[in-house]
Amino acid sequence: MKQQGSALKVLFEDNHLLIVSKPAGLATQGSVSDPDSLELQAKAFLKEKYQKKGNVYCQPIHRLDKVTSGIVLFAKTSKASERLYEMQRARQITKKYLAIIEGKLKKQEGSLSHFLVHDHLRARIVDKSYTGAQPCELHWSTLLQEKTMTLVAITLVTGRYHQIRAQFSAIGHPIIGDSKYGSQTAFEKGSIALHAALLQFHHPVNKELLSVWTPPPKFWSLTINSPSAILNN
């Protein structure tokens, strides 16, 4: 699902930050085998908008998996980048996701705590005594249910590689379309039902509270169109 040439969906921009919505099927950062990326498109956008002749500084503060859609935060200056990385380490940036998972959960809300390792382009849940195991935690709440699937709001406490995907798979409720982690349900090609919907933090320079939202793709069967449903979850 190539997105090359598509218009960048800008959610917020000022002198220090650029916040955009990434479509599923596009990598946050490119590689030798797949050079197109959201970072490349963001830099091209800024270069054209401001008629810059040299290199453009545009650093992603966090990344989304290629198959995941939603909000990505970029720093436009090194000062903003340093402060945002520090805020992220201090868990001062709130990230809320929407996911459609297989099956029904027994409770309306809860938390997941595991230990995982990054192993061959996937995350693996392990015992805490396993060498290199890192703790991972998230909170979830049910928003909508159908017979075979559930829409959940997720707040990350830690931000490990493939954390949400691995943790829900570990409790028997993989994300719809995520065959890597055991989903048996077909979904839009190049995509899984995981979406970074809300980002909330204080601006690294002027300290104002920023709350940025983008709804999930229109092809989702279970969805919400307002941030109010997940703000307090």
Buried (B, 14 or more C-beta within 10 A) or exposed (E): EEBEEEEBEEBBBEEBBBBBBBBBBBBBEBEEEEEBBBBBBBBEBBBEEEEEEEEBBBBBBBBBBBBBBBBBBBBBBEEBBEBBBEBBEEEBBEBBBBBBBBBEBEEEEBEBEBBBBBEEEBBBBBEEEEEEBBEBBBBBBBBBBEEEBBBBBBBBBBBBBBBBBBBBBBBEBBBBBBEBBBBEBEBBEBBBBBBBBBBBBBBBBEEEEBEBBBBBBEEBEBBBEEBEBBBEB
